[in-house]
């Protein structure tokens, strides 16, 4: 692979808020920087929303703000936003642009039209599970065939995009696992919240409904009565409403009355030292309704957690082989099924240890070294084409 690459690559995303797409984008940025690219990260929102530091040597730019008069036009100001983004791409002399998630990708494809640069798209969820608003669906169908390359996390996603969006040029690009897992602020020690020795169910994510955390409430209610010392920790849910919903309050309402159970449901918000929490967990749970390729499950397995996940579209089945390196339950499995499986594992230390040992094989299957070469080869192929 040619490491002497001349050129500028841009990565565009809504913000650098907490999330798997944001972490993956920053890994790609580091790979490109280390391979000799000049790297620019473009976000719609400013640094005030950042959950992750911008890597050293990477340029951070924000999409130009429109005048107050244009801002008041809402959707009708969309052409002006595209022109502003197009101007920024010219200013930075971009050779390759990568749009991460649907809206940034569509905007980038439209803004790049006729500029002579290469444009790459990276969807981050299974598309039909979380469709954008109708105008964006139309624009996606119009613009996705223009992309020079689609980075798809799973073959299932790739097939859907080819069939429904004309995305013919594809590269399979699952998320890499970075090992050892990096830590960042805010750091919160599990020992500060958990009594010593108690069994812990751990889940993590920023979107409670997508991640199926509501499904865990009746499961935990049933298990808490059978295992009085059991705690459930859900990381990542902030105290700011998401799409108008106070997610923490919603989960506590679903758990129901009972001060003892409520005290054993811990919602500490976002943390940057996930490796400490994986090490403290008895089981890691991912009851998601849909995914793209779940970073948090990949990281938990790499950290040696025994994991139980729903077989949702898409990603968990690419990571877990049921009964070998974890448990993969039907996406519509009942609370009783979850309770039965979790109770068996909580009481079966030997089986947990076997799953945890086998789970760590993802460190090799999804190694950063291998996937970095795949990514850089794909990008360099575009720039030299």
C-alpha positions, -999 to +999 in steps of 0.1 A: +000+000+000+014+034-010+019+055+022+030+086+003-004+100-004-008+137-014-042+153-010-069+165+014-097+143+027-128+157+045-151+138+068-186+154+072-210+146+101-236+165+120-216+168+152-190+150+173-215+140+200-213+108+219-219+078+195-204+050+175-205+069+142-185+097+156-159+074+171-155+056+139-151+088+119-123+099+141-105+066+137-107+070+100-094+105+103-064+093+123-057+065+098-057+090+069-035+115+089-009+088+096-009+078+059+000+113+048-033+129+041-043+164+052-075+157+071-104+180+077-134+172+098-165+192+090-195+194+113-228+213+112-227+220+150-198+236+168-174+223+194-199+229+222-215+196+213-183+176+212-179+145+233-146+135+217-114+155+212-103+162+176-071+143+170-038+163+168-031+174+133-067+172+121-083+204+110-118+211+124-142+232+104-179+241+110-203+245+082-207+282+075-236+298+093-262+316+072-275+351+078-304+354+103-328+362+075-319+330+056-319+309+088-356+319+094-365+304+060-359+268+074-360+242+047-362+268+020-327+279+029-314+245+019-299+256-014-280+283+005-266+257+029-254+236+000-237+266-016-220+275+017-208+239+021-196+239-016-176+271-009-160+255+022-150+224+001-133+246-024-116+267+003-101+236+018-091+221-016-108+188-008-099+158-030-120+131-013-150+138+009-167+113+032-203+118+044-211+099+075-248+093+083-276+101+058-281+139+060-244+148+059-239+123+031-268+137+010-257+173+015-222+164+006-232+146-026-253+176-037-226+201-028-199+182-045-217+179-078-195+192-106-165+200-084-145+170-097-137+155-063-145+120-051-174+115-027-179+086-003-210+077+017-212+058+050-246+048+063-245+040+101-278+022+107-298-003+088-316+021+065-353+008+066-352+006+104-348+044+108-359+061+076-353+099+073-381+123+065-397+120+031-377+149+014-345+133+026-355+099+013-362+115-022-328+132-021-311+100-010-325+081-038-315+108-063-280+114-050-267+080-037-260+066-072-235+095-077-213+083-049-179+070-059-180+045-031-204+033-003-188+020+029-213-005+042-210-021+076-228-053+067-238-072+036-275-069+045-272-031+045-252-032+012-280-053-005-307-029+007-288+002-005-281-014-039-317-024-044-334+008-031-308+035-037-288+024-066-256+022-045-235+000-069-200+008-058-195-007-023-168-017+001-176-038+031-163-019+061-173-031+095-162-010+125-127-017+139-121-025+175-094-003+191-076-023+217-067-014+244-098+007+246-090+044+249-103+064+279-114+100+279-133+124+301-156+122+319-142+094+340-164+078+366-152+048+387-177+019+390-166+016+426-180+051+433-215+039+426-216+001+430-213-019+462-184-044+461-190-079+448-226-073+436-235-088+402-240-061+375-259-060+342-244-034+319-259-016+289-248+015+271-261+039+244-275+073+239-308+064+223-330+045+247-357+034+223-334+022+195-312+004+221-343-013+236-335-001+271-373+000+278-373-038+272-349-042+300-371-027+327-396-056+330-366-080+327-348-063+355-379-061+376-383-099+374-346-106+380-343-081+409-368-100+429-349-133+423-314-119+428-317-093+455-282-079+451-284-075+413-278-040+398-285-027+363-263+001+350-273+019+318-245+043+306-248+071+280-282+086+286-278+123+294-301+144+315-311+165+285-342+154+268-337+135+235-363+143+209-384+158+236-382+127+259-365+126+293-350+092+287-339+086+323-373+095+337-390+073+311-370+042+321-377+048+358-414+051+352-413+018+332-394+001+361-423+010+384-426+016+421-402+000+446-375+021+462-352-009+464-354-017+426-351+020+418-319+023+438-304-006+419-310+010+385-281+033+379-282+059+352-249+078+355-250+094+321-220+094+296-187+081+308-153+081+290-137+051+309-158+024+294-131-002+299-135+001+337-172-006+334-168-035+310-144-050+335-169-046+363-199-061+344-212-096+350-230-095+317-233-069+289-267-065+273-278-051+239-315-055+235-316-032+204-345-029+180-320-021+152-284-013+147-258-006+120-228-023+134-229-019+172-196-005+184-205-009+220-211-047+216-178-050+197-160-032+225-177-052+252-167-085+235-131-073+230-130-064+267-139-100+277-176-095+286-201-123+284-227-107+261-264-112+254-279-093+224-310-093+203-307-105+168-318-072+153-310-058+119-280-055+116-247-063+132-252-085+163-253-117+142-220-106+126-204-106+161-222-133+182-225-170+173-252-181+197-241-204+225-204-201+214-192-166+222-224-152+237-262-154+234-282-141+205-319-139+212-347-133+187-354-096+183-390-102+195-380-124+224-403-120+254-392-106+288-396-142+302-371-155+277-346-127+286-351-134+323-345-171+319-313-166+298-299-139+321-306-158+353-290-189+339-259-170+330-257-150+363-258-183+382-235-201+358-200-187+363-184-213+341-206-206+311-200-168+315-163-174+316-164-195+284-184-169+265-161-141+277-130-160+265-145-167+231-158-132+228-123-117+228-116-133+194-132-102+179-099-084+186-084-103+157-115-106+135-121-068+135-085-056+142-077-020+135-046-030+116-065-051+090-095-027+086-072+003+084-055-013+053-089-020+037-100+016+043-069+032+031-067+010+000-102+020-009-096+057-004-063+057-022-079+038-051-104+067-055-078+094-053-055+077-079-085+068-102 
